[in-house]
Amino acid sequence: MITCPNCGPREALEFSFGGETTKRAGPTATDRELAAALYFRRNIDGWQTEWWVHQSGCLAWFLAERHTTTNEIRRTYRPEDREASPA
């Protein structure tokens, strides 16, 4: 089960993974910095914040804190609520 911030708890099959959150490369980024931002991911073992979309529901994109080993999701929230999220 994954909790959509709009629709509430739904079956995981209704959602699609959008990738881990990353910082955008700035307008003055070098080719190396741009390539790193676009293609290289951390692939961590533990908690990470990721983009998800409710593909078979409201089509909303949201953020989820997911453990990459256990797939446990401890929190989901809208992007506009990111500033209010705990560290």
PDB file with one MODEL, atoms N, CA, C and O in Angstrom:
MODEL        1
ATOM      1  N   MET A   1       0.833  -1.183   0.000  1.00  0.00           N
ATOM      2  CA  MET A   1       0.000   0.000   0.000  1.00  0.00           C
ATOM      3  C   MET A   1       0.881   1.251   0.000  1.00  0.00           C
ATOM      4  O   MET A   1       1.900   1.320   0.687  1.00  0.00           O
ATOM      5  N   ILE A   2       0.461   2.220  -0.781  1.00  0.00           N
ATOM      6  CA  ILE A   2       1.117   3.527  -0.807  1.00  0.00           C
ATOM      7  C   ILE A   2       0.025   4.563  -0.567  1.00  0.00           C
ATOM      8  O   ILE A   2      -1.072   4.463  -1.116  1.00  0.00           O
ATOM      9  N   THR A   3       0.333   5.550   0.253  1.00  0.00           N
ATOM     10  CA  THR A   3      -0.645   6.593   0.547  1.00  0.00           C
ATOM     11  C   THR A   3      -0.447   7.769  -0.397  1.00  0.00           C
ATOM     12  O   THR A   3       0.563   8.469  -0.327  1.00  0.00           O
ATOM     13  N   CYS A   4      -1.413   7.980  -1.275  1.00  0.00           N
ATOM     14  CA  CYS A   4      -1.405   9.152  -2.151  1.00  0.00           C
ATOM     15  C   CYS A   4      -1.830  10.355  -1.311  1.00  0.00           C
ATOM     16  O   CYS A   4      -2.822  10.275  -0.587  1.00  0.00           O
ATOM     17  N   PRO A   5      -1.100  11.467  -1.394  1.00  0.00           N
ATOM     18  CA  PRO A   5      -1.497  12.645  -0.624  1.00  0.00           C
ATOM     19  C   PRO A   5      -2.889  13.169  -0.989  1.00  0.00           C
ATOM     20  O   PRO A   5      -3.510  13.872  -0.192  1.00  0.00           O
ATOM     21  N   ASN A   6      -3.384  12.834  -2.185  1.00  0.00           N
ATOM     22  CA  ASN A   6      -4.713  13.283  -2.613  1.00  0.00           C
ATOM     23  C   ASN A   6      -5.800  12.254  -2.341  1.00  0.00           C
ATOM     24  O   ASN A   6      -6.890  12.603  -1.887  1.00  0.00           O
ATOM     25  N   CYS A   7      -5.506  10.983  -2.618  1.00  0.00           N
ATOM     26  CA  CYS A   7      -6.534   9.943  -2.607  1.00  0.00           C
ATOM     27  C   CYS A   7      -6.512   9.034  -1.381  1.00  0.00           C
ATOM     28  O   CYS A   7      -7.469   8.298  -1.145  1.00  0.00           O
ATOM     29  N   GLY A   8      -5.443   9.075  -0.605  1.00  0.00           N
ATOM     30  CA  GLY A   8      -5.323   8.185   0.543  1.00  0.00           C
ATOM     31  C   GLY A   8      -4.649   6.876   0.156  1.00  0.00           C
ATOM     32  O   GLY A   8      -4.076   6.775  -0.929  1.00  0.00           O
ATOM     33  N   PRO A   9      -4.709   5.860   1.036  1.00  0.00           N
ATOM     34  CA  PRO A   9      -4.035   4.582   0.791  1.00  0.00           C
ATOM     35  C   PRO A   9      -4.604   3.859  -0.432  1.00  0.00           C
ATOM     36  O   PRO A   9      -5.818   3.737  -0.594  1.00  0.00           O
ATOM     37  N   ARG A  10      -3.699   3.386  -1.282  1.00  0.00           N
ATOM     38  CA  ARG A  10      -4.077   2.645  -2.490  1.00  0.00           C
ATOM     39  C   ARG A  10      -3.062   1.519  -2.720  1.00  0.00           C
ATOM     40  O   ARG A  10      -1.965   1.535  -2.160  1.00  0.00           O
ATOM     41  N   GLU A  11      -3.439   0.558  -3.538  1.00  0.00           N
ATOM     42  CA  GLU A  11      -2.538  -0.540  -3.886  1.00  0.00           C
ATOM     43  C   GLU A  11      -1.305  -0.005  -4.611  1.00  0.00           C
ATOM     44  O   GLU A  11      -1.408   0.925  -5.411  1.00  0.00           O
ATOM     45  N   ALA A  12      -0.157  -0.581  -4.336  1.00  0.00           N
ATOM     46  CA  ALA A  12       1.101  -0.128  -4.933  1.00  0.00           C
ATOM     47  C   ALA A  12       1.078  -0.209  -6.461  1.00  0.00           C
ATOM     48  O   ALA A  12       1.775   0.558  -7.126  1.00  0.00           O
ATOM     49  N   LEU A  13       0.297  -1.113  -7.019  1.00  0.00           N
ATOM     50  CA  LEU A  13       0.228  -1.264  -8.477  1.00  0.00           C
ATOM     51  C   LEU A  13      -0.315  -0.020  -9.176  1.00  0.00           C
ATOM     52  O   LEU A  13      -0.136   0.128 -10.385  1.00  0.00           O
ATOM     53  N   GLU A  14      -0.969   0.870  -8.445  1.00  0.00           N
ATOM     54  CA  GLU A  14      -1.525   2.090  -9.037  1.00  0.00           C
ATOM     55  C   GLU A  14      -0.478   3.178  -9.246  1.00  0.00           C
ATOM     56  O   GLU A  14      -0.773   4.208  -9.853  1.00  0.00           O
ATOM     57  N   PHE A  15       0.742   2.966  -8.751  1.00  0.00           N
ATOM     58  CA  PHE A  15       1.761   4.011  -8.749  1.00  0.00           C
ATOM     59  C   PHE A  15       2.944   3.657  -9.638  1.00  0.00           C
ATOM     60  O   PHE A  15       3.225   2.484  -9.885  1.00  0.00           O
ATOM     61  N   SER A  16       3.631   4.686 -10.113  1.00  0.00           N
ATOM     62  CA  SER A  16       4.865   4.512 -10.884  1.00  0.00           C
ATOM     63  C   SER A  16       5.975   5.324 -10.237  1.00  0.00           C
ATOM     64  O   SER A  16       5.775   6.454  -9.793  1.00  0.00           O
ATOM     65  N   PHE A  17       7.144   4.711 -10.198  1.00  0.00           N
ATOM     66  CA  PHE A  17       8.341   5.324  -9.623  1.00  0.00           C
ATOM     67  C   PHE A  17       8.900   6.351 -10.593  1.00  0.00           C
ATOM     68  O   PHE A  17       8.986   6.092 -11.793  1.00  0.00           O
ATOM     69  N   GLY A  18       9.283   7.520 -10.078  1.00  0.00           N
ATOM     70  CA  GLY A  18       9.825   8.576 -10.928  1.00  0.00           C
ATOM     71  C   GLY A  18      11.292   8.867 -10.700  1.00  0.00           C
ATOM     72  O   GLY A  18      11.861   9.716 -11.387  1.00  0.00           O
ATOM     73  N   GLY A  19      11.920   8.187  -9.756  1.00  0.00           N
ATOM     74  CA  GLY A  19      13.341   8.396  -9.497  1.00  0.00           C
ATOM     75  C   GLY A  19      13.595   9.151  -8.207  1.00  0.00           C
ATOM     76  O   GLY A  19      12.694   9.766  -7.636  1.00  0.00           O
ATOM     77  N   GLU A  20      14.838   9.092  -7.762  1.00  0.00           N
ATOM     78  CA  GLU A  20      15.204   9.804  -6.538  1.00  0.00           C
ATOM     79  C   GLU A  20      15.232  11.304  -6.797  1.00  0.00           C
ATOM     80  O   GLU A  20      15.441  11.744  -7.927  1.00  0.00           O
ATOM     81  N   THR A  21      15.024  12.070  -5.761  1.00  0.00           N
ATOM     82  CA  THR A  21      15.098  13.521  -5.907  1.00  0.00           C
ATOM     83  C   THR A  21      16.558  13.931  -6.023  1.00  0.00           C
ATOM     84  O   THR A  21      17.431  13.364  -5.365  1.00  0.00           O
ATOM     85  N   THR A  22      16.806  14.906  -6.855  1.00  0.00           N
ATOM     86  CA  THR A  22      18.163  15.409  -7.055  1.00  0.00           C
ATOM     87  C   THR A  22      18.119  16.926  -7.171  1.00  0.00           C
ATOM     88  O   THR A  22      17.064  17.519  -7.396  1.00  0.00           O
ATOM     89  N   LYS A  23      19.268  17.530  -7.013  1.00  0.00           N
ATOM     90  CA  LYS A  23      19.360  18.973  -7.229  1.00  0.00           C
ATOM     91  C   LYS A  23      19.604  19.218  -8.711  1.00  0.00           C
ATOM     92  O   LYS A  23      20.358  18.489  -9.355  1.00  0.00           O
ATOM     93  N   ARG A  24      18.970  20.235  -9.239  1.00  0.00           N
ATOM     94  CA  ARG A  24      19.175  20.592 -10.645  1.00  0.00           C
ATOM     95  C   ARG A  24      20.534  21.238 -10.834  1.00  0.00           C
ATOM     96  O   ARG A  24      21.052  21.924  -9.952  1.00  0.00           O
ATOM     97  N   ALA A  25      21.091  21.001 -11.996  1.00  0.00           N
ATOM     98  CA  ALA A  25      22.324  21.695 -12.359  1.00  0.00           C
ATOM     99  C   ALA A  25      21.961  23.135 -12.712  1.00  0.00           C
ATOM    100  O   ALA A  25      20.975  23.375 -13.410  1.00  0.00           O
ATOM    101  N   GLY A  26      22.735  24.071 -12.244  1.00  0.00           N
ATOM    102  CA  GLY A  26      22.471  25.483 -12.499  1.00  0.00           C
ATOM    103  C   GLY A  26      22.818  25.890 -13.920  1.00  0.00           C
ATOM    104  O   GLY A  26      23.418  25.104 -14.653  1.00  0.00           O
ATOM    105  N   PRO A  27      22.454  27.091 -14.322  1.00  0.00           N
ATOM    106  CA  PRO A  27      22.705  27.563 -15.686  1.00  0.00           C
ATOM    107  C   PRO A  27      24.191  27.693 -16.021  1.00  0.00           C
ATOM    108  O   PRO A  27      24.552  27.741 -17.197  1.00  0.00           O
ATOM    109  N   THR A  28      25.044  27.749 -15.025  1.00  0.00           N
ATOM    110  CA  THR A  28      26.486  27.861 -15.273  1.00  0.00           C
ATOM    111  C   THR A  28      27.202  26.530 -15.068  1.00  0.00           C
ATOM    112  O   THR A  28      28.428  26.499 -14.961  1.00  0.00           O
ATOM    113  N   ALA A  29      26.450  25.429 -15.013  1.00  0.00           N
ATOM    114  CA  ALA A  29      27.044  24.115 -14.767  1.00  0.00           C
ATOM    115  C   ALA A  29      27.957  23.696 -15.918  1.00  0.00           C
ATOM    116  O   ALA A  29      27.693  23.992 -17.083  1.00  0.00           O
ATOM    117  N   THR A  30      29.021  23.011 -15.566  1.00  0.00           N
ATOM    118  CA  THR A  30      29.931  22.458 -16.573  1.00  0.00           C
ATOM    119  C   THR A  30      29.293  21.209 -17.174  1.00  0.00           C
ATOM    120  O   THR A  30      28.293  20.710 -16.658  1.00  0.00           O
ATOM    121  N   ASP A  31      29.867  20.708 -18.258  1.00  0.00           N
ATOM    122  CA  ASP A  31      29.362  19.475 -18.865  1.00  0.00           C
ATOM    123  C   ASP A  31      29.409  18.324 -17.864  1.00  0.00           C
ATOM    124  O   ASP A  31      28.485  17.512 -17.807  1.00  0.00           O
ATOM    125  N   ARG A  32      30.461  18.252 -17.090  1.00  0.00           N
ATOM    126  CA  ARG A  32      30.612  17.187 -16.094  1.00  0.00           C
ATOM    127  C   ARG A  32      29.506  17.291 -15.026  1.00  0.00           C
ATOM    128  O   ARG A  32      28.918  16.280 -14.643  1.00  0.00           O
ATOM    129  N   GLU A  33      29.231  18.500 -14.553  1.00  0.00           N
ATOM    130  CA  GLU A  33      28.181  18.705 -13.546  1.00  0.00           C
ATOM    131  C   GLU A  33      26.800  18.388 -14.111  1.00  0.00           C
ATOM    132  O   GLU A  33      25.962  17.808 -13.421  1.00  0.00           O
ATOM    133  N   LEU A  34      26.565  18.767 -15.358  1.00  0.00           N
ATOM    134  CA  LEU A  34      25.289  18.479 -15.998  1.00  0.00           C
ATOM    135  C   LEU A  34      25.100  16.971 -16.182  1.00  0.00           C
ATOM    136  O   LEU A  34      24.022  16.442 -15.908  1.00  0.00           O
ATOM    137  N   ALA A  35      26.136  16.283 -16.642  1.00  0.00           N
ATOM    138  CA  ALA A  35      26.061  14.829 -16.812  1.00  0.00           C
ATOM    139  C   ALA A  35      25.807  14.144 -15.475  1.00  0.00           C
ATOM    140  O   ALA A  35      25.007  13.213 -15.397  1.00  0.00           O
ATOM    141  N   ALA A  36      26.480  14.597 -14.429  1.00  0.00           N
ATOM    142  CA  ALA A  36      26.285  14.008 -13.101  1.00  0.00           C
ATOM    143  C   ALA A  36      24.846  14.199 -12.631  1.00  0.00           C
ATOM    144  O   ALA A  36      24.256  13.283 -12.060  1.00  0.00           O
ATOM    145  N   ALA A  37      24.279  15.376 -12.866  1.00  0.00           N
ATOM    146  CA  ALA A  37      22.906  15.656 -12.437  1.00  0.00           C
ATOM    147  C   ALA A  37      21.891  14.827 -13.222  1.00  0.00           C
ATOM    148  O   ALA A  37      20.862  14.434 -12.673  1.00  0.00           O
ATOM    149  N   LEU A  38      22.163  14.558 -14.485  1.00  0.00           N
ATOM    150  CA  LEU A  38      21.213  13.840 -15.333  1.00  0.00           C
ATOM    151  C   LEU A  38      21.320  12.324 -15.246  1.00  0.00           C
ATOM    152  O   LEU A  38      20.305  11.630 -15.292  1.00  0.00           O
ATOM    153  N   TYR A  39      22.542  11.799 -15.120  1.00  0.00           N
ATOM    154  CA  TYR A  39      22.735  10.364 -15.300  1.00  0.00           C
ATOM    155  C   TYR A  39      23.199   9.590 -14.079  1.00  0.00           C
ATOM    156  O   TYR A  39      22.975   8.381 -14.016  1.00  0.00           O
ATOM    157  N   PHE A  40      23.822  10.217 -13.130  1.00  0.00           N
ATOM    158  CA  PHE A  40      24.398   9.474 -12.013  1.00  0.00           C
ATOM    159  C   PHE A  40      23.515   9.584 -10.777  1.00  0.00           C
ATOM    160  O   PHE A  40      23.111  10.675 -10.376  1.00  0.00           O
ATOM    161  N   ARG A  41      23.226   8.435 -10.187  1.00  0.00           N
ATOM    162  CA  ARG A  41      22.402   8.374  -8.985  1.00  0.00           C
ATOM    163  C   ARG A  41      23.220   7.755  -7.856  1.00  0.00           C
ATOM    164  O   ARG A  41      24.184   7.028  -8.095  1.00  0.00           O
ATOM    165  N   ARG A  42      22.820   8.056  -6.631  1.00  0.00           N
ATOM    166  CA  ARG A  42      23.581   7.601  -5.473  1.00  0.00           C
ATOM    167  C   ARG A  42      23.422   6.110  -5.205  1.00  0.00           C
ATOM    168  O   ARG A  42      24.373   5.484  -4.738  1.00  0.00           O
ATOM    169  N   ASN A  43      22.266   5.513  -5.477  1.00  0.00           N
ATOM    170  CA  ASN A  43      22.003   4.098  -5.241  1.00  0.00           C
ATOM    171  C   ASN A  43      22.332   3.711  -3.805  1.00  0.00           C
ATOM    172  O   ASN A  43      23.105   2.785  -3.559  1.00  0.00           O
ATOM    173  N   ILE A  44      21.743   4.423  -2.875  1.00  0.00           N
ATOM    174  CA  ILE A  44      22.055   4.208  -1.469  1.00  0.00           C
ATOM    175  C   ILE A  44      21.320   3.011  -0.890  1.00  0.00           C
ATOM    176  O   ILE A  44      20.336   2.538  -1.460  1.00  0.00           O
ATOM    177  N   ASP A  45      21.799   2.531   0.232  1.00  0.00           N
ATOM    178  CA  ASP A  45      21.148   1.489   1.010  1.00  0.00           C
ATOM    179  C   ASP A  45      20.568   2.173   2.237  1.00  0.00           C
ATOM    180  O   ASP A  45      21.283   2.428   3.206  1.00  0.00           O
ATOM    181  N   GLY A  46      19.287   2.469   2.200  1.00  0.00           N
ATOM    182  CA  GLY A  46      18.660   3.169   3.319  1.00  0.00           C
ATOM    183  C   GLY A  46      17.535   4.061   2.836  1.00  0.00           C
ATOM    184  O   GLY A  46      16.955   3.827   1.776  1.00  0.00           O
ATOM    185  N   TRP A  47      17.229   5.083   3.617  1.00  0.00           N
ATOM    186  CA  TRP A  47      16.122   5.985   3.309  1.00  0.00           C
ATOM    187  C   TRP A  47      16.509   6.996   2.242  1.00  0.00           C
ATOM    188  O   TRP A  47      17.587   7.589   2.286  1.00  0.00           O
ATOM    189  N   GLN A  48      15.611   7.179   1.285  1.00  0.00           N
ATOM    190  CA  GLN A  48      15.821   8.229   0.289  1.00  0.00           C
ATOM    191  C   GLN A  48      14.474   8.816  -0.102  1.00  0.00           C
ATOM    192  O   GLN A  48      13.437   8.160  -0.001  1.00  0.00           O
ATOM    193  N   THR A  49      14.509  10.063  -0.550  1.00  0.00           N
ATOM    194  CA  THR A  49      13.293  10.739  -1.000  1.00  0.00           C
ATOM    195  C   THR A  49      13.186  10.570  -2.509  1.00  0.00           C
ATOM    196  O   THR A  49      14.149  10.793  -3.243  1.00  0.00           O
ATOM    197  N   GLU A  50      11.998  10.171  -2.962  1.00  0.00           N
ATOM    198  CA  GLU A  50      11.797   9.830  -4.372  1.00  0.00           C
ATOM    199  C   GLU A  50      10.523  10.469  -4.916  1.00  0.00           C
ATOM    200  O   GLU A  50       9.607  10.817  -4.170  1.00  0.00           O
ATOM    201  N   TRP A  51      10.497  10.611  -6.234  1.00  0.00           N
ATOM    202  CA  TRP A  51       9.297  11.056  -6.942  1.00  0.00           C
ATOM    203  C   TRP A  51       8.446   9.834  -7.285  1.00  0.00           C
ATOM    204  O   TRP A  51       8.965   8.813  -7.738  1.00  0.00           O
ATOM    205  N   TRP A  52       7.136   9.947  -7.066  1.00  0.00           N
ATOM    206  CA  TRP A  52       6.172   8.925  -7.453  1.00  0.00           C
ATOM    207  C   TRP A  52       4.975   9.621  -8.096  1.00  0.00           C
ATOM    208  O   TRP A  52       4.699  10.787  -7.816  1.00  0.00           O
ATOM    209  N   VAL A  53       4.268   8.892  -8.963  1.00  0.00           N
ATOM    210  CA  VAL A  53       3.054   9.419  -9.588  1.00  0.00           C
ATOM    211  C   VAL A  53       1.927   8.400  -9.386  1.00  0.00           C
ATOM    212  O   VAL A  53       2.142   7.194  -9.503  1.00  0.00           O
ATOM    213  N   HIS A  54       0.743   8.892  -9.085  1.00  0.00           N
ATOM    214  CA  HIS A  54      -0.431   8.029  -8.934  1.00  0.00           C
ATOM    215  C   HIS A  54      -1.010   7.784 -10.332  1.00  0.00           C
ATOM    216  O   HIS A  54      -1.998   8.400 -10.731  1.00  0.00           O
ATOM    217  N   GLN A  55      -0.375   6.879 -11.053  1.00  0.00           N
ATOM    218  CA  GLN A  55      -0.636   6.628 -12.466  1.00  0.00           C
ATOM    219  C   GLN A  55      -2.062   6.152 -12.741  1.00  0.00           C
ATOM    220  O   GLN A  55      -2.662   6.554 -13.738  1.00  0.00           O
ATOM    221  N   SER A  56      -2.608   5.312 -11.881  1.00  0.00           N
ATOM    222  CA  SER A  56      -3.955   4.769 -12.107  1.00  0.00           C
ATOM    223  C   SER A  56      -5.006   5.472 -11.259  1.00  0.00           C
ATOM    224  O   SER A  56      -6.073   4.921 -10.989  1.00  0.00           O
ATOM    225  N   GLY A  57      -4.695   6.685 -10.848  1.00  0.00           N
ATOM    226  CA  GLY A  57      -5.632   7.431 -10.004  1.00  0.00           C
ATOM    227  C   GLY A  57      -5.692   8.886 -10.422  1.00  0.00           C
ATOM    228  O   GLY A  57      -6.103   9.204 -11.538  1.00  0.00           O
ATOM    229  N   CYS A  58      -5.283   9.766  -9.526  1.00  0.00           N
ATOM    230  CA  CYS A  58      -5.426  11.211  -9.743  1.00  0.00           C
ATOM    231  C   CYS A  58      -4.317  11.815 -10.606  1.00  0.00           C
ATOM    232  O   CYS A  58      -4.379  13.001 -10.931  1.00  0.00           O
ATOM    233  N   LEU A  59      -3.315  11.037 -10.979  1.00  0.00           N
ATOM    234  CA  LEU A  59      -2.177  11.460 -11.811  1.00  0.00           C
ATOM    235  C   LEU A  59      -1.283  12.500 -11.134  1.00  0.00           C
ATOM    236  O   LEU A  59      -0.497  13.173 -11.802  1.00  0.00           O
ATOM    237  N   ALA A  60      -1.400  12.629  -9.829  1.00  0.00           N
ATOM    238  CA  ALA A  60      -0.581  13.603  -9.099  1.00  0.00           C
ATOM    239  C   ALA A  60       0.825  13.057  -8.857  1.00  0.00           C
ATOM    240  O   ALA A  60       1.005  11.882  -8.539  1.00  0.00           O
ATOM    241  N   TRP A  61       1.814  13.932  -9.012  1.00  0.00           N
ATOM    242  CA  TRP A  61       3.189  13.626  -8.630  1.00  0.00           C
ATOM    243  C   TRP A  61       3.364  14.023  -7.171  1.00  0.00           C
ATOM    244  O   TRP A  61       2.862  15.059  -6.734  1.00  0.00           O
ATOM    245  N   PHE A  62       4.081  13.190  -6.425  1.00  0.00           N
ATOM    246  CA  PHE A  62       4.321  13.483  -5.016  1.00  0.00           C
ATOM    247  C   PHE A  62       5.665  12.892  -4.609  1.00  0.00           C
ATOM    248  O   PHE A  62       6.299  12.167  -5.376  1.00  0.00           O
ATOM    249  N   LEU A  63       6.084  13.210  -3.401  1.00  0.00           N
ATOM    250  CA  LEU A  63       7.352  12.719  -2.864  1.00  0.00           C
ATOM    251  C   LEU A  63       7.081  11.643  -1.825  1.00  0.00           C
ATOM    252  O   LEU A  63       6.117  11.723  -1.063  1.00  0.00           O
ATOM    253  N   ALA A  64       7.945  10.638  -1.806  1.00  0.00           N
ATOM    254  CA  ALA A  64       7.841   9.561  -0.822  1.00  0.00           C
ATOM    255  C   ALA A  64       9.213   9.313  -0.216  1.00  0.00           C
ATOM    256  O   ALA A  64      10.223   9.337  -0.920  1.00  0.00           O
ATOM    257  N   GLU A  65       9.248   9.077   1.075  1.00  0.00           N
ATOM    258  CA  GLU A  65      10.474   8.656   1.751  1.00  0.00           C
ATOM    259  C   GLU A  65      10.407   7.141   1.836  1.00  0.00           C
ATOM    260  O   GLU A  65       9.584   6.588   2.565  1.00  0.00           O
ATOM    261  N   ARG A  66      11.286   6.464   1.081  1.00  0.00           N
ATOM    262  CA  ARG A  66      11.253   5.001   0.962  1.00  0.00           C
ATOM    263  C   ARG A  66      12.600   4.413   1.344  1.00  0.00           C
ATOM    264  O   ARG A  66      13.650   4.961   1.010  1.00  0.00           O
ATOM    265  N   HIS A  67      12.556   3.282   2.053  1.00  0.00           N
ATOM    266  CA  HIS A  67      13.784   2.558   2.383  1.00  0.00           C
ATOM    267  C   HIS A  67      14.112   1.668   1.187  1.00  0.00           C
ATOM    268  O   HIS A  67      13.291   0.845   0.783  1.00  0.00           O
ATOM    269  N   THR A  68      15.297   1.825   0.625  1.00  0.00           N
ATOM    270  CA  THR A  68      15.643   1.132  -0.617  1.00  0.00           C
ATOM    271  C   THR A  68      15.870  -0.366  -0.437  1.00  0.00           C
ATOM    272  O   THR A  68      15.849  -1.105  -1.421  1.00  0.00           O
ATOM    273  N   THR A  69      16.083  -0.828   0.777  1.00  0.00           N
ATOM    274  CA  THR A  69      16.279  -2.258   1.012  1.00  0.00           C
ATOM    275  C   THR A  69      14.967  -2.962   1.324  1.00  0.00           C
ATOM    276  O   THR A  69      14.700  -4.040   0.795  1.00  0.00           O
ATOM    277  N   THR A  70      14.150  -2.364   2.174  1.00  0.00           N
ATOM    278  CA  THR A  70      12.910  -3.010   2.610  1.00  0.00           C
ATOM    279  C   THR A  70      11.680  -2.558   1.828  1.00  0.00           C
ATOM    280  O   THR A  70      10.623  -3.180   1.927  1.00  0.00           O
ATOM    281  N   ASN A  71      11.806  -1.491   1.059  1.00  0.00           N
ATOM    282  CA  ASN A  71      10.696  -0.869   0.324  1.00  0.00           C
ATOM    283  C   ASN A  71       9.632  -0.269   1.236  1.00  0.00           C
ATOM    284  O   ASN A  71       8.550   0.083   0.766  1.00  0.00           O
ATOM    285  N   GLU A  72       9.916  -0.147   2.520  1.00  0.00           N
ATOM    286  CA  GLU A  72       8.987   0.500   3.441  1.00  0.00           C
ATOM    287  C   GLU A  72       8.883   1.982   3.090  1.00  0.00           C
ATOM    288  O   GLU A  72       9.894   2.647   2.867  1.00  0.00           O
ATOM    289  N   ILE A  73       7.668   2.487   3.045  1.00  0.00           N
ATOM    290  CA  ILE A  73       7.447   3.917   2.817  1.00  0.00           C
ATOM    291  C   ILE A  73       6.968   4.506   4.130  1.00  0.00           C
ATOM    292  O   ILE A  73       5.930   4.110   4.660  1.00  0.00           O
ATOM    293  N   ARG A  74       7.740   5.463   4.656  1.00  0.00           N
ATOM    294  CA  ARG A  74       7.377   6.032   5.956  1.00  0.00           C
ATOM    295  C   ARG A  74       6.601   7.332   5.833  1.00  0.00           C
ATOM    296  O   ARG A  74       5.984   7.778   6.800  1.00  0.00           O
ATOM    297  N   ARG A  75       6.623   7.948   4.654  1.00  0.00           N
ATOM    298  CA  ARG A  75       5.947   9.243   4.520  1.00  0.00           C
ATOM    299  C   ARG A  75       5.748   9.576   3.050  1.00  0.00           C
ATOM    300  O   ARG A  75       6.621   9.304   2.225  1.00  0.00           O
ATOM    301  N   THR A  76       4.600  10.164   2.719  1.00  0.00           N
ATOM    302  CA  THR A  76       4.356  10.716   1.385  1.00  0.00           C
ATOM    303  C   THR A  76       3.816  12.128   1.566  1.00  0.00           C
ATOM    304  O   THR A  76       3.109  12.415   2.533  1.00  0.00           O
ATOM    305  N   TYR A  77       4.158  13.010   0.624  1.00  0.00           N
ATOM    306  CA  TYR A  77       3.701  14.396   0.730  1.00  0.00           C
ATOM    307  C   TYR A  77       3.803  15.088  -0.620  1.00  0.00           C
ATOM    308  O   TYR A  77       4.537  14.654  -1.507  1.00  0.00           O
ATOM    309  N   ARG A  78       3.052  16.172  -0.757  1.00  0.00           N
ATOM    310  CA  ARG A  78       3.052  16.971  -1.986  1.00  0.00           C
ATOM    311  C   ARG A  78       4.355  17.767  -2.089  1.00  0.00           C
ATOM    312  O   ARG A  78       4.940  18.120  -1.065  1.00  0.00           O
ATOM    313  N   PRO A  79       4.813  18.052  -3.294  1.00  0.00           N
ATOM    314  CA  PRO A  79       6.050  18.838  -3.452  1.00  0.00           C
ATOM    315  C   PRO A  79       5.989  20.193  -2.756  1.00  0.00           C
ATOM    316  O   PRO A  79       6.997  20.658  -2.225  1.00  0.00           O
ATOM    317  N   GLU A  80       4.828  20.828  -2.751  1.00  0.00           N
ATOM    318  CA  GLU A  80       4.726  22.139  -2.115  1.00  0.00           C
ATOM    319  C   GLU A  80       4.854  22.056  -0.591  1.00  0.00           C
ATOM    320  O   GLU A  80       5.055  23.072   0.074  1.00  0.00           O
ATOM    321  N   ASP A  81       4.736  20.844  -0.040  1.00  0.00           N
ATOM    322  CA  ASP A  81       4.905  20.657   1.401  1.00  0.00           C
ATOM    323  C   ASP A  81       6.340  20.295   1.775  1.00  0.00           C
ATOM    324  O   ASP A  81       6.626  20.037   2.944  1.00  0.00           O
ATOM    325  N   ARG A  82       7.236  20.275   0.804  1.00  0.00           N
ATOM    326  CA  ARG A  82       8.623  19.873   1.031  1.00  0.00           C
ATOM    327  C   ARG A  82       9.305  20.758   2.065  1.00  0.00           C
ATOM    328  O   ARG A  82      10.050  20.254   2.905  1.00  0.00           O
ATOM    329  N   GLU A  83       9.069  22.059   2.022  1.00  0.00           N
ATOM    330  CA  GLU A  83       9.722  22.979   2.958  1.00  0.00           C
ATOM    331  C   GLU A  83       9.330  22.685   4.398  1.00  0.00           C
ATOM    332  O   GLU A  83      10.106  22.941   5.318  1.00  0.00           O
ATOM    333  N   ALA A  84       8.140  22.154   4.596  1.00  0.00           N
ATOM    334  CA  ALA A  84       7.663  21.882   5.948  1.00  0.00           C
ATOM    335  C   ALA A  84       8.072  20.497   6.444  1.00  0.00           C
ATOM    336  O   ALA A  84       7.792  20.142   7.589  1.00  0.00           O
ATOM    337  N   SER A  85       8.737  19.707   5.583  1.00  0.00           N
ATOM    338  CA  SER A  85       9.082  18.343   5.972  1.00  0.00           C
ATOM    339  C   SER A  85      10.213  18.337   6.992  1.00  0.00           C
ATOM    340  O   SER A  85      11.089  19.202   6.960  1.00  0.00           O
ATOM    341  N   PRO A  86      10.193  17.355   7.902  1.00  0.00           N
ATOM    342  CA  PRO A  86      11.261  17.280   8.895  1.00  0.00           C
ATOM    343  C   PRO A  86      12.578  16.890   8.253  1.00  0.00           C
ATOM    344  O   PRO A  86      12.594  16.247   7.203  1.00  0.00           O
ATOM    345  N   ALA A  87      13.680  17.275   8.876  1.00  0.00           N
ATOM    346  CA  ALA A  87      15.013  16.972   8.334  1.00  0.00           C
ATOM    347  C   ALA A  87      15.339  15.509   8.497  1.00  0.00           C
ATOM    348  O   ALA A  87      16.418  15.069   8.100  1.00  0.00           O
TER     349      ALA A  87
ENDMDL
END
